[in-house]
Amino acid sequence: MQVRVALAGAHRSEWAAVVAATARLTGDLDLAEECAQEAFARAVDLWPTRGIPDRPGAWLTTVAANRARDVLRREAALRRRLPLLVREDVPADEESWHSDDRLRLIFTCCHPALAREAQVALTLRLVCGVSTGDIAAAFLVGESAMAARVTRAKRKIAAARIPFRVPDARELPERVGVVCDVLYLVFTVGHAPPSGDAVVRTDLVEEAIALTRMLHGLLPADRSVAGLLALMLLIDARRDTRDELLADQDRTRWDRALIDEGLALLATASRGAVDRFAISAAIAAVHAQAPTWADTDWTRIADLYRLLAQAWQSPVVALNSAVAVGMRDGPAAGLAAVDAVAADPALVRYPYLPAARAAFLMDLGRWAEAADAYAEAARLAGSEAERQRLREQTARARSLA
């Protein structure tokens, strides 16, 4: 049991570092991932009998590196003819900029030469260690199609001679926006998993936050990074109560230290023109600062969503804005606002659309319609925890009909 816990913890905290360090050695993302997998397999075999090493990450990195060197020696002639990652010389002042290979890996995965879906998929696979099947579920595509997409992205990185490095001081401000977008998507997949039993994928949430903290360390004055980190922390502060709807959560269990840190970052992000991360963080801050659900300032939230819709053309933002209108103006107004955005094709398989309709229908006493909407939301929900909660709400609505 102790070994299983240690292995699970090592995979959460060390996977990206092992892959990144091995990629720096080999110049080959496929080989780096393969050697990282073999290192964890060796740990499964050896740790139960030899004991858990004092520094699991260092042990795993050493095993992966040794395996990589064996492969490189055996295939030296072949690899001289293959395109590899460009491993540029490390600048003398690198320690003043960055010291974590994971940043090199994520900037490589998020290179602008790759399409956005490829950037996200590659980051989830290589940086976060998410299975290809789970990535496929998040994108609503087949596993074989996602595996092919990841493979094509790796090959493009090699063929395009994309450098394995963090951009220098001149390039960094222009490149950081894409990385912020991808890290936010990683956080979102962790916060609302598309499959499985967990309410929250803690490993993805913590990896996204850790990498965003590193970016903030690189660019402490960058308002987008500060806003993104604020948003993550203000949402993650509610992690222990995520098995309940926001209205039912015990707010004494929210992490006040994370909320205070998020609010301080939001103050930095709000100095000057604000982007979608700062506005989203401001919405999360309104929830975080309300003593009770009844005290929530829905007028403020509706106003912020109107600003967010101007900064970010997203059907999900439009839906959330409609819900905020309903919370401010009443269930009839909310249902009308939700129905006004329901025709967007991007929301056809989005479970929170029928869930929002169901909640307003319940408030209007239209029990049978609410039950049907909850049942539709349960059918579309990704995680088993969400499905079960929506089934319970379906049953309650039917009992009232």
N, C-alpha and C positions, 0 to 999 in steps of 0.2 A: 504493500500500500504506500509506504513512504517513497519507494522508488517511482511509482506511478505518479505521485504528486510532484516529485522533483522533476520528472521528465516533462509533465504537463507545464510546470512553471518555466522550465528551460525553453520549451518550445514557444511559449508566449513571449518571454523576455529576450531570448537569444537568437531566434531563427534568423531574423533580418541581419543581425551582426555577423553570424556565421556565413550566410550567403554572400554578404557584401565583402567580407574579408577574403573569402575564397575567390570571388570574382576579380578583386584587385590583383590577386596572385596569378590567376589563370587567363584573365582577359576573355572569359567565355561564360556567359550567363547560364547556358545549359549545363555545362560541366560544374559550375559552382552550385547550382541547385541539386544536381545529382550527388555531389560529394557531401553537401549538407544533409541530405536525406540518409546517406550511408552513415554519417557520423551519429545521427540520432538512432539509427538501427543498431549500431555498435553499442551505444549506451544502453539500449534495451537488453542486449545480450550480456554486457559486462557489469553494469552497475549493481545488479542484484547480488553478484558474488564478490566483486571487488570493492563495493561501497560507492556512495555518491561522492564525487570529487569536491574538494573545498571550493573550487571555482568552476562550476559546470560549463559556463560560457567559454572559458579558456580551453578546457578539455575538448569540447566539441569543435572549436575552431582549429585546434591542433590536429585532431583526427581528420577533419575535412581537408585541411591543408596538406597533410601527409598523403592522403588518398589522391588529391589533385596532383601532387608532385609525381606520384607513381604513374598516373595516367599520362601526364605530360612527357615523362621520360619515355614511356612505351610508344607514344604516338607522335614523337617529336617531328619526324619527317613529314607526316601527314599535316600536322598543325601549322607547319611553315607555309603551307599552301592555302590555308583557310583564313578568311577575314575574322579578326578578333576585335574585342573592345580596344579602343585607343586609351592606353594607360599613360597619361601625361606625367611628366616629372612633377613631384610634389614641390610647391614653392617653399622657399626657406621660411617664410612667415606664416605657413599654414596653420600653426597652432593658434595664431591670433584670429583665424577665421573659422576653422572647423577641425574636429578631431574624431568624428564618428563616421565610419565607412557607410553607415546606413543613409547618411545624407547624400553621399556620392551615388548610392544605389537608387534612391528615390528621384534625384534629379536626372539620372539616366533613364529611368522608367517614364518620367514625365517630360522627356525631350519634345520640343515642338514638332519634330519631324514625324512623330507618331500621332495617329488619330486619338481623340479624347477617350473613346471606349477602350482602345488598346492601352492607353496610359493607365486608366483605372484598373483594368484587368491585370496588367503586368505588376502594378503596385500591390494589388491584393495578393497575387500569387507569390512574388519574390520578396516583397518587403514584409508582408503580414502572414505569409504561409497559409493562406486560405486555400482549401481544396478547389480543384477545377470545377467540381460539381456544384459547390456552393456559389462560386463566381457565376456559373451559368444560370443558377436560379435567380441571382440578383439581377441579371440582365434579361431574364425570361427567354433564354435560348438553350439549345441542347448542349450536353456536356462535350460531345465530340466537336461541335462547332466552336465552343469556347476554347477547347484545347488547341484547335487549329489557329484560332486568333492569337493566342498567347505565343505559339510557336512562330507565327509570322512576325509578330512584334519583336521577338528576340532576334530573328534573322535580319530584320531591318536595322536594328541597332548595330549589329556587326557589319552589315553591308554598307551602311551609311557612315561607318567609322565615327560613331557618336562617342565622344570622350567620356570616360568613367571618372567624373570629377564634379565637385560643386562649382558652379560658375564663379568667375572672379568678381571683384567688387563692382566692376563696370557693368557686367552682364546680369548680376544677381537681381536687381530691382525689376528687370524686364521678364525674368524667368520665374519669379516667385509666385506670380498670380496663378499660373497653371498648377503649381505644386499645392497652393492653397485650395484650389478647386478639387483636386484629387484627394487631398487629405480630408476635406469635408465629406466627400462621398464615401471614403473608407469609414469615417466616423458614423455616417448615416447608416451604412450597412451593419455596423456593430450595434448601433443604438436601436435599430428596428430590423433584426435579422430576417432574411427572406425565406429561411427554412430552419428546421430543427426545433428543439424543445425549449431552448433558452429564450428568456425575455430580452436579454442583452448579451451580445457577444463581447464579454469583458476584454478578451485579448485584442480585438480590433479597436475597441474604444480606447484602451490604454496605449496601444501602439500609435494611433492617430494623435492622441494628446502628447505623447512623448516626442514625436517627430515635430509637432507644431511648436512645442517648447524649444526644441533645438533651433528651429527657424527664427523664433522670437529672440533667442540668444544671439543669432547672427545679425538680425535686423531689428533691434529693440525699438527703433523709431518708425518702423513700417506699420501704418495704421491697419492695413488689411490683415496682416499676421496677428496683430494685437486683437482685432475684432474677431477673427476666427478662433483664437485661443479663448477669448472671453465667452464666445458662444458655446464652445465645447464644455468649458468648466461649469457654466451656468446650467446647462442641460444635464451634465454628468453628476452634478450635486444631488439630483433626484434619483440616482441609480437604484438605491436601496428600496425605493417605493414604486419602481416601474411595473410591478405586478398589479398595480391598481390604476384606475383612471385618475387623471390629474385632480379632478374634483373630489376624489375619495382619499387622496394621499395624506398620510400623517406628516405634516410639515416639520414636526420636531425631529424627524429622522433625516431631513435634508442636511447635507454637509455644509455648514455655515462657513467653514474656512474656504472651501471652493467658491462659494457664492461671493464672499468678500474679495477674493482674488479676481474673480470674473468681473466684478463691478469696477475694481481698480483698472483692469485692462480696458474695460469699456470706456472709461473716462479718457484714456489715452487714444483709443480708436476714434473717439468722437470729436477730437480737436481738429476742426476743419471739415472738408467735404467727407461725407460718410458713404461707405459702400454697402453691399448687401449683407456682408458679415456683421458689420457694426449695427445695422438696423435689426437684423435677426437677433443679435445679442441683446439689443435694447428690449425686444419683445420678451425674450427669456428673462430679462431682468425684472420686468413688470410682474411676471409670475413669481419670481424668486422673492420679491419684496412684499408681496401681498400676504398678510398674516393668515388669511383664510381664503377659500375659494370665493366666498360671497364678497370679499373685499377687493377682488380683482378689478382693476381699472380697464374695463372693456372699451371705453371711449379712446383711451390712450393706445390700446392694442390695435383697434380698428384704424386709427390714424397712422400708426407705424406700418401696418400692412399695406395701406394705400401708398405710402412712400416706398415700401419694398417692391410693390408691383411695378413701380416706375423704374426701379433700379434693376429688376430681375424679372424678365418675361418668363414666368413659369406657371404651368397649370396648377401645380400643387400650391403655390403662393396664392393664386386666385381662389382656390378652394378654401384655404385657411382664412383668407380675407373675408370670404362669404360667411364662414362660421363666426368670425369675430363680429360681423354685422348683426348676425342673429343673436349673439350673446348680449350685444348692446341694445338692439331694437326689438327683440322678442322673437319667438319661434316661427311665427308666420313670415316675418321679414327674412329670417335666416333660411327657411326652406325655399323661399323664392330666390334668394341669392345663390344658394347651392344649386338649385335646378337650372339657374342661368349659366352656370359653368359646366354642367354635367355632360354636355354634348362634346366636350373636347376629347378627341380620340385617345389622348395620352392618359386619360383618367378611366378608360374602359375597364382596366383590370386593377384599379387602385382601390383597395378595400376601405380606405377612410372616406371615400365618397358615399357609398351606401350607409356606412356607419354614421356619418354626419346627418344624412337624411333621416335615418332611423331615430336619432336623438331628438331632432326637432319634431318628428311625427309623434314621438312619445309625449313630448311636452304639449302637443296639440290634442292629445287624447285619441289619436288615430292608431289604435293598438295593432289592428291586423296589418295595416300597411307598414307599421314600424317593425313588426315581426318579420315580414317578408324582406325588408331592407337589411335587418340584422342578419338574417339567414344568407343573403347575398354577400354581405361583408365577410361572414365566416367562411364562405366558399372560396373567397379570394385571398383570405389572410395567409401570410407566409409561414409564421411560426405556429407551433401547436398551442403555445400559451395564448396567443391572440385568438386562435380559432375557438379554444375552450371558453374564453371570456365572452366572445360574441355569441356562442351557442347558449350560454347562460342568459344573456340579454334577450336572445330570441325566445327562449322558454318563458321568461318573465313577461314579455310583451304578449305572447300567445295566451298566457294565463289571465290577462286582463281583457282580452278581446271578447 
